[in-house]
């Protein structure tokens, strides 16, 4: 597949890295020549320096025979014009745009909007994706990472193994015998910075970060087995009233749990806007790093603090200070990958990676065939792919134990009709079944081959 990626920032660079690994023909466009040089020096992609919305620049990037264009520059307007030029002049079939401004998103959702006026096939809103990720974190406070699959019937949980975890030093195959009715499986373990797909004889040790795929009805029990106590979210404190913070507060107001929410915002205009748009939320104007303001907001009594300002370091420091003040759970928004390893040592309970959520959303629409969902783990270390088995797949008609999966691949769950099943060796995979597959980055291409999802890109 020939793909043009406009924008060589974190999101564009990450997508280029992923697609180039899978032998796609990738060209990346950016006005910053240094960024282009950096990307082309490290990845097997072509680079074009120039403004993405200029027809001559797109022509140099190969737009005349491109299958897809992904507009992920920092400018909404450039992304929209790029898609328009790609459609009108080059007839590119698939156009994906990243849009941040809520005004554009609302306009495109109105009844008056017609796709032919602005030919964008898929709109990705980073702020909405991050807000949804924050809500998932709050729904499973004991997990450092969460994502829903199979229409909400299954869930991926990132769980840190503590010293008092009752199942440490136990071979994973024995967990099946100990908890025979538990619909959960450990699909990934990160140990000393290295992520791998475990074998049945592997054990969990204190300090491991593991990824567990489980049935939605078994989330609470799974967390209990890992020694994680259920935490309430009756009271939530949000630091930062930008688009993300405002969206999360609005969602919490509308949730049936009747969560009590407070918001701290340093900029007066934003604080006033939040106070006008929110109904039951208490909005405080001031610095979220202020101990006095955190005390006034009752940080020691809240069930969770969510730091989602525009600055990573501020978010991390707010989370650290909140923990020092007695906060039960602190979650920080961290854009910069190099800062993520500091979260654990600093005592931050969980983090949200906006780049990973945005990249996952875009990859979901780039994947071939009947792929329903893609979730990126870590710094592009692995993916969880949800896809329907086609009749041409080598897996169709075979038992799971007989399928030749790579070492870095594990099946997390199988959905047959409306039933989500734990994957066992005797389970036979049929056409129409939906699989959730954990795959290390280097094995994604083989997973696509097994699923036979390379037949049709769109």
N, C-alpha and C positions, 0 to 999 in steps of 0.2 A: 504494500500500500504506500502511496506517495502522499506525505503529509507536510504541510507548511505550518510552522509554529511561529507566531508573531509575538515577540517579547522573549528576551533571553534572561529574564529575572529568575527568581527561585522556582516559580511555578513552571514557566516555560522550559527552563533548563532541566527540571526534574522529568517533565513529560518527554523531552527530547532524549534524555538518558534512557528512559524506560523503552520507548519505541525503537530507538536505535539498537538496543540489545536484542530486540526481537526481529532484526533484519528488515525493518521497514526503511523506506527511502525518505529520510527526514532532512528538511531544510529549515533553518531557523533564521528569523529576520529580526534585527534590532538596530536602532539608530546609533547605539553605542558600539563603536568599532572594537573597543577593548573587551567588552562582554562577548562579542561575536568571536574574537580571537581566543578568549578563554574557553568557550564552549567547544569550538572546533579543534582546539589543541588536545582536549581531553575526551571527546566523544567522536564516534564515527558518523558525523553529520556534516552537511554542507552549511555554510553561513553566508548571509547577504547583509551588508551594512546599508541601512537606509530607512526611510519612514515606511512603515508597514502598509499604510493606506495609499501610497503612491502606486499607480498602475505599472509604471516602469520597474519599480522595485519588485512587485509581485511577479511580473513577467520574468525578471532575472532569477527569481526563486523557483520558477518552474510552474507557475499557476495554470498555464495552458493545458497541462495534463495531470494536475493534482487531483487526488480523490477527496481530500479533506483539508480544511484550514482551521486552525485554532488561534483565535485572536485573544491573547492574554497579556497585552501590554498594560502599563499602569493607567492608561487613559481610556475611559469608557467610550468617549467620542471616537477615538482612533479605532477601537475595536469594532464599533458599529459601522463606521465608514469602510473599514477593511472588509467586513462581511458583505457590504453592499457592492463594493468594487469586485470582490471575488465572484459574486453572483451575476452581476450585470455584464461584466466584461469577459469573465473567464468560465462562467457556468460551472463553478466548482460545486459538486453535489452536496457536500456536508459542511456546514459552517457552524462553528462553536465559538461563542463570545463570553468573555468574563465581564460582567457588569457589576459595579459597586453601588452606584447612586440609586437610592430607593425610589426617586422620582421616575427614573427610567423603568425600573422594575414594575412599579404600579401602573404606569402607562401601558406597558406591554401586556399587562394582565387585564386591562379594561376591555369592555365589550366593543369599544370603538376601534381597538387595534386590529389590524389585518396583517398577516404575515408577509403579504406581497409588498407592503409599504416598507418593511425592514426585514429582509430575508435572512433571519437567523434561525437555524434549526434547533439549537440548544443554547439556553442562557444559563450560565453558572454564576450564582451570587455567593461570593466567599463569605460575606457576613451572615447570610442565612444558613449556609452550610456549617459555619462555626457555631452559630447559635444552636443549631440542631445537635451538634457534637457536645456542646455544653449541657444541654438537657439530658443527653444520654449519660454523661458523667454523673449528673445529679441523680439519675434514676438508679444507678448502681454505685453509690459513694465509696464502697470498699474496693472498687476496681480502679486501676490507673488508666485503663483504656476500655472502651465499649463500642460495639457497633451491632446493629440489628440486621438480620438476614431473613430470607424466606417469608417475606410479608409480616415480619414481627414475630414469627413463630420460633425463631432461633436467635441466639445472641453470642457474640464473641466477647469474652471477658479477658482483660489483662490483669493478672493477679500477682502481686509480689509475695513470695514465700517468706514468712517470718520464722524466727527461731522457734516459736511455739506452735507452728503449723503441725497438726496431728498426722499428716501423711508424708512428712519428709522421710528420706531414706527408705522408701517403699517402692519397689519396681512398679512401673505404671501398669503392667499386665495384672498385678494383684489388685489394683483399684477396681477393676471390672468385677473381680470375685467378691471384694468387700462391699461394693455398692452396685449390686447386680441390676437394680431398677433405675439407677441414675443415668439419664440421657446426656452424658457429657464426656468429652475426650480432650486430653491435652494435645494440642497440635503444634505448639512451638514453645521453645525454651530459650531465653537469653541468659547466658552465664558468662560472667566476666567480659561482657561486651560483645559476645558472639551469639548470634541467633541460629538455632538449628531445629530441625524437625526430629523429635525423639523417637527412639525405637522402644518396643515393649519392655525391654530389660532396663531401660534408663530410669534413674531415680531423680527426685526433686531434692534440692538442698536449700538451706536457708540462704537468702540473698538472690535466689533465682527470680527472674521475671518470666512468668509462663502465660501463654495464651490458651484459653480453654473455650472450646465451642460447646454450647449446651442448648437444650430445649428451653424456650422462654419460661415454661412452668417450673423448671428446675434451677433457675438462677439463684434463688435464695438458698436452696439446699446445697448447691455447689459452693457458694461462698462460705457457708457454715462448715462444710467438709474441709475447706482450706483454712479454717480458723478465723474467718472474717465475720465479725458481728454486724448485724444489720443496723444501719444508721438512718435516722429520720432526716427529713429535709423540710421540717415545719417552718424553719426560719433560715432565710438565705440573705447574705449581704453581698452585693455586687459593687465592685469598684471599677468605675468607668461607665459612662452613659452614652457611649458612641452607638453606632448601629447595632453592634453585637450585644452590648449590655442592655440597650433598650429593647431589643427583640427578645432576649432571655427573660427580662422582667415582665414583658407583655405575655409571654407564654406561661410563665409561672402564675400570673394573675388569672389566666384563663383555665388553668389546670383544675381538676376536681378536688385536688388536695387542699385547696385554700391556703397555699403557702404564704407566709408573711415575708414580705420582701422590703429590704432597704437598699438604696443606691447612693453611692458617694461619687461625686463628679467635681473635678478641679476647675473646669471652665464654666463660668456663670451661665453663658448662653445655652450650653448643652444641658446644664442642670435645670434651667427654666423650661427648656423644651421637654425634657423628661417629665418634669412635674405636670406639665400641661397634658401630655399624652397618656400618662399612667393614672389609673383611678385609685387603686388601693395601696400603691407603693409609696413609702416615705423616701423623699429625695433630699440628700444633704449636700450642700455646696462646700467643698474644701479639699484638702490634700489627703489622699488615701493613705499616705505614709505617716500621717500625724497620729501619734499614740492617743492624743486627747480625742481626736475625732473618731478613731476606731473604738475607743472606750465609750464615747457618747452613742455610737451606733450599736453597742452591745456585742462587740466581736467575740467576747468570751462566752456568750450564750447562744450564738448562732450555730446551726447545724452544718453550714457550709459557707465558705467565702469563695467568691469567683472574681479573680482579678483579670479584667479584660480591657485595660487601657491600650493606647496606641504604642506603648513602649514596653518591650520585653523585660528590660531590667527593672522597670518600675513594678511590673506585674510580679516578678519574682521576689522583689524586696517587700512588697505589700504582703505576699503570701507568707514570707518568713516572719515578718513582724506580727502578722495575725496569729501564727502558730505560737510565737513567744507570748502573746497576750492571752493564750488559752483557747484559740479557735480549734474546733474539733476536726475540721476538714478544710484544707486550703487547695484551691485549684488555680493554676496560672495559665494564661495564654502566652505561648512562646513561639515566635516565628522563626528565630534563628536556630538552626539545627545544632550548632556548636554549643549552645547554652543548655540544651536538653539534658546532657549527662550531669549537669550541676543540680538538677531538680531534686534528685534523691538525697545526695549529701546535705543539701540545704534544708531537708525536712519537708519539702513540698509534696503533698500527698498525690497529686495528679496534675497533668498538664494537657493542654489542647494544642495541637499542631495545625494551624490554619493551612499551611502548605499541603500537608498530607490529606486533609479533608478536601481541599480544592482539587488536588491532583487525582484523588480517588473519584471525585464526581466527574471530572473530564474523561478519565480512563474508562469509566462506565459507558461512555458514549463513543469511545474510540474502538473498543473491543469488537471483535467479529461475531457474527452468528447470533446465537441465542444467549449471550452473556447478559445476565440480569443485573449484576452488581459486582463492583470491584472495590476492595478496601486496601489501601497501602499501609503497611506496617513499618514503623521506624523510618529511617532515612532511606526509603526505597529498598529495604532489606528483604521484604517478602510481601505477598499479596494474598488476600482471601478472595477467591473468585466464585461467584454463584452463577451457575449456568445449567441450562436444560440439555439433556443428552439427546443427540440427534440419532436417527436410525443408521447413519453412516459412521457413527463413532465406533472405534474398536472396543469400547467398553460395553456397548449394547449387547445384552444377552449373557454377559459374563458375571461370575461371582466376584466380589471385591477382592478376595484373596488371590484370584487368578489374574488380576490386572497388573501389568508391569509398570507401576508408578516409580518415578525417580526417588532417590533417597531423601530429597528435600521436599517431598510432597506427602500430605496426609489428608484424607477426607474427614471433614468435621461433622457432616450430617447429610442425610439423604431424605428428600421429600418425595413421597409417592402419593399423588393425589393431594389430599388435605392433611395427610399424616406425615410428621417429621420423625425420622427414625435415627437411632444411634447406629453408626456404621460398624457392622460386624462382618467377619470374613465370609460367612455363608450368604450374606445378602446379595441377591442377584439384581444387577442394574439393567433397567429396561429403557427403551425409547420413551421420552417424555418425563422421566425422572429428573429431579433437580438436585444437583450436587453442590455443596459448599466445600471448596478445596483450598487448603492452606498450601502455598507454594513459595519456596525461596525464589528470589528474583531470577537466578540462573536457570530455573526449571519451568518458568512460565510458558516458554515456547513449547515445551513438550506437553504441558497440560492442554494448551490450545490444540495440539495435534490429537491428543486422546479424545478431546471433546469434539473434534472435527468442526471447530468454529472458524476455520480460515476459508470456508467455502464462499461466504458472502460477507462483505464488510458492512453492509447497511441493511 
